Amino acid sequence: MTDYRIPLYQPDLSGNVKAYVNECLDTNWISSRGPFVAKFEQEFARKVDVRHAASVCNGTVALHLALVTLGIGPGDEVIVPTLTYIASVNAIAYTGGTPVFVDSLRDTWQMDPEDVERSVTPKTRAILAVHLYGQSCDMDALTSIARKHRLFLVEDCAEGFGTRYGNRHVGTFGHISTFSFFGNKTITTGEGGMVVTNDKTLDERARHFKGQGLAAHREYWHDVVGYNYRMTNIAAAIGLAQLERADELIARKREVAQAYARHLGDAPVELHREAAGTQHSHWMVSILVERPEQRDLLRRHLAAAGIETRPLFFPVHTMPMYVHGYRNHPVAQDLAWRGINLPSFPALAEDQIRSICDCIKDYFTCER
């Protein structure tokens, strides 16, 4: 593993994290039955303004659980952006459903509602909206399409904690939505996730499936094929402590993005910016270079200076297991080949951001 002077991400584990974890250890409540689980669920639901929140052990199983809860299965098509992390698509495959890929919008990098509309068939059961890198999808358009065709709307908010569309937090528009708390997310539990909904029946189904399909009123009797997707009390304790500092962490991430915008100045790169009428949580600060061939050269230049970066996600429709029925998605492909994620953690200092931006400018000066 390469050691970088400035890593891509590092979590901020200050606040009550140690105190709450030690409470778990001192009381021996370390599995999924401890009191922090319910507390974290209740406070998370309150934070995003949704009625129900069910914790799970990671963000990928949150997606799978959401789709299982909706009854997605073999023969069902789920429309999903190709420019996303692989988990969004794998979760569809786990159910036996078929992912149907759509392109992205050039200005926001989010799934293209017009392409979604064109992709609806009699087999379509759901739209999976992914709020990529902290910017929200066009939820008015997607909600309208889902309602028109009587489709389920699922929101993948793994990268969208703190993101708003209008005055609402993402995750509150769909029938069911998911969050991730992996170590590089704005709030983290190490590994963890949440399934949220305003529908009591869907919440009950999600809890039933995530707990091994255990029947409610008969001990050790299971009436569906369920899963062990539960979050531990220790993870929930970390999550609750992180949630207490959520506003501070989100505000700091936005400050980091603003600092990049100031210091990059007239450098020949394009920042992923906040769309009108939204609040971008800037899970990652991302840029586009002008030409695809510049991307890896710039990344190598930054790595030589001890600065870690990563490329944007590869479009999933180009990967071997999903390449069947290949369609061209030119906007997503163009963004992916030119995009770079820059260091984006809350504790990133102003002088570090300036150093990164100076290094980017230095590359383009040398290129000329």
Steps between C-alpha positions, in 0.01 A plus 500: 500500500640838398539763769386842382585836650139597433262201482177498305295460815525449874208493744455745786438284810496772762201581722338218698623209287741355759261558790212323327712209380643456848146495636427206267809318624436578867140373482578202270242620245709449187263314263187624323284497813652794684322829571707715262339331197152638570642839606697535178200402288272746676744789480587429137131497404460833677806646330387428143131556587366155417265284707691171509869404493634144523873454553701237311860382488606684183373712214496223242269278703284808561441517125432128474263512796311795350448314172400177676256699712336627180479147361743557211596166345570306180349658192478846658691789346649774718620820332835616641770746393808342348718762671482365854685279742461130418291428813200681354491254211613187682209536741260472205682189377481341847119500472507342154375828353643662188683835515411735216768766464439867424729790423587804710426871476804703399446782748425306821652156417176338626272256314323649198120504554433509125706185455311346793170573325627346176613187685168408663355170371216274612759314711618809690420482872721769652728798445816501713613862535862539613603834650854500367791656691267708720290673232131410474312360204209692345244359740204693356554338161570152636204510737276602211625215280456245780146621567407506130611139444405373848859407582680472830753777561808400700765753604862396549628768739830327582684817396218740581484546875446874548383547140175687440268543206300814565435505873492120539778258582561238233358164599157649573367494142509128423285215621812372675856633522843394620809652659856377554728562798825355360822648638526764226143630532407834657382319812638152555453188709800329339263277304127562517188616323140608546173427320247781538137541398182684587299182444438297817437178305828531310687565824347189659592291194858631502542418869351154445739415217812650667450288815513152340127507422413435864125488563375771735306285747663158496846439640753362250232468230598642159234559236710648215853453372666786684848643544731592785538866407491645851725778628700442819455711810864613473448625144178675602681664793756646258220606268309678775812691605564596137140609455534738794765685298333465159429870442861586582638232268271595210583870540871419503472290184332791324778731619758262354322511162485880511872518578579283198290731283696803626846350462449332164411839356561500125654150485372310193276266701127491569373450855188297576286787622173537683189506280241775547236416759713233669753464779805305387652319800833458314565146617781517246648809339535401137644663190501440126810550288462618141617182327486135612872448446576766761320319783751229585797726432365754749429225754859375469628855542296539819604157629867592454432795730343270760138588416251215467222520241271257323315498169125540471313171497526297183160483324358166612367412154865467384583229756516136383204367699269781386614560143225286341262705287759779491376852437709812468460748786718787376459751783573248775798365307640847438466597867657176618804523272570862600403504868716498813402493870725720713572471875172594667509431874371745762837556669669602173674828578505814287875470437456137389227601254722779370785250458278262303374780275853632443606150400211479252594836351866394486406197290323713241787751496744216430266356235508827311 
